[in-house]
Amino acid sequence: MREPILKAVAMPPRIFWAPFLPAIINLAIQFPFMFMGMGIFEMNPLIFVVPIVFVHVLLVIAGAREPHLSSMVRAYGPMAGGSKNIYKSKGTKLAP
C-alpha cells in the first residue's frame, strides 16, 4: 500500500524523459508559432521541429539535474509577485 505513494512522490511524471509541466509549456508556446508560420508565411512545419526538440533536450538535462522541476514551476505562481512588508526593514520577508 505504501509503495505507490512513495513512487509517485519520488518519481514525478515525465513526457519523453522531460518534466511534465515544462514540456507541456514548451509545446503550448511553440505550437501556436508553428501554426502561425504555416498559415501566414506558408513555412514548412519541419523547420519548427528543430527548436521544439532542442528545447526538449534542454528540459531533459534540467530535469535530470532537478527531478521536481514541475513542482517548482507550480510553486512559483503564488510567490512570483513577492511580498510587501508592513514595517520598513531590509530584505523581503514572507510574513509581516
C-alpha positions as CSV (number, residue, x, y, z in Angstrom):
1,M,0.0,0.0,0.0
2,R,2.8,2.5,0.8
3,E,4.9,1.8,-2.3
4,P,2.7,3.5,-5.0
5,I,2.6,6.7,-2.8
6,L,6.3,6.7,-2.4
7,K,6.9,6.0,-6.1
8,A,4.6,9.0,-7.1
9,V,6.5,11.3,-4.8
10,A,9.9,10.1,-5.7
11,M,9.4,10.0,-9.4
12,P,7.3,12.9,-10.8
13,P,5.5,12.5,-14.1
14,R,7.6,12.9,-17.3
15,I,7.0,13.2,-21.1
16,F,9.8,11.6,-23.1
17,W,12.2,12.0,-20.1
18,A,11.4,15.7,-19.6
19,P,9.4,17.0,-16.6
20,F,5.7,17.1,-17.4
21,L,4.7,20.7,-16.8
22,P,7.7,22.4,-18.5
23,A,7.4,20.1,-21.5
24,I,3.7,21.0,-21.9
25,I,4.5,24.7,-21.5
26,N,7.2,24.3,-24.3
27,L,4.6,22.8,-26.6
28,A,1.9,25.3,-25.7
29,I,4.3,28.1,-26.6
30,Q,5.9,26.7,-29.8
31,F,2.8,25.1,-31.4
32,P,1.0,28.4,-32.0
33,F,4.1,29.9,-33.6
34,M,4.3,26.8,-35.8
35,F,0.7,27.1,-36.9
36,M,1.0,30.8,-37.5
37,G,4.2,30.3,-39.6
38,M,2.4,27.6,-41.6
39,G,-0.7,29.7,-42.1
40,I,0.6,33.2,-42.6
41,F,4.1,32.7,-44.2
42,E,3.4,29.2,-45.7
43,M,6.5,27.8,-44.0
44,N,7.4,24.1,-43.8
45,P,6.4,22.7,-40.4
46,L,9.6,20.6,-40.3
47,I,11.5,23.8,-39.7
48,F,9.8,24.1,-36.3
49,V,10.8,20.6,-35.2
50,V,14.4,21.7,-34.6
51,P,13.6,24.3,-31.9
52,I,11.0,22.0,-30.3
53,V,13.5,19.2,-30.0
54,F,16.3,21.5,-28.9
55,V,14.3,23.0,-26.0
56,H,13.0,19.5,-25.1
57,V,16.6,18.3,-24.8
58,L,17.4,21.3,-22.6
59,L,14.4,20.3,-20.4
60,V,15.6,16.7,-20.2
61,I,19.0,18.0,-19.0
62,A,17.4,20.4,-16.5
63,G,15.0,17.6,-15.3
64,A,18.0,15.3,-14.8
65,R,19.6,17.9,-12.5
66,E,16.3,18.8,-10.7
67,P,13.7,16.0,-10.9
68,H,11.0,18.1,-9.3
69,L,11.1,20.9,-11.8
70,S,7.3,20.6,-12.4
71,S,6.6,21.2,-8.7
72,M,9.0,24.1,-8.7
73,V,7.1,25.7,-11.6
74,R,3.7,25.2,-9.8
75,A,5.1,26.6,-6.5
76,Y,6.4,29.7,-8.3
77,G,2.9,31.0,-9.1
78,P,1.9,32.2,-5.6
79,M,5.3,33.6,-4.8
80,A,6.0,35.4,-8.2
81,G,4.8,38.8,-7.1
82,G,6.8,38.9,-3.9
83,S,5.5,40.3,-0.7
84,K,5.3,43.8,0.9
85,N,6.4,44.4,4.4
86,I,4.2,46.3,6.7
87,Y,7.2,47.7,8.6
88,K,10.3,49.0,6.8
89,S,13.2,46.6,7.1
90,K,16.0,45.2,4.9
91,G,15.2,42.2,2.7
92,T,11.9,40.5,1.8
93,K,10.0,38.7,4.5
94,L,7.2,36.2,3.8
95,A,5.3,37.2,6.9
96,P,4.7,40.7,8.4
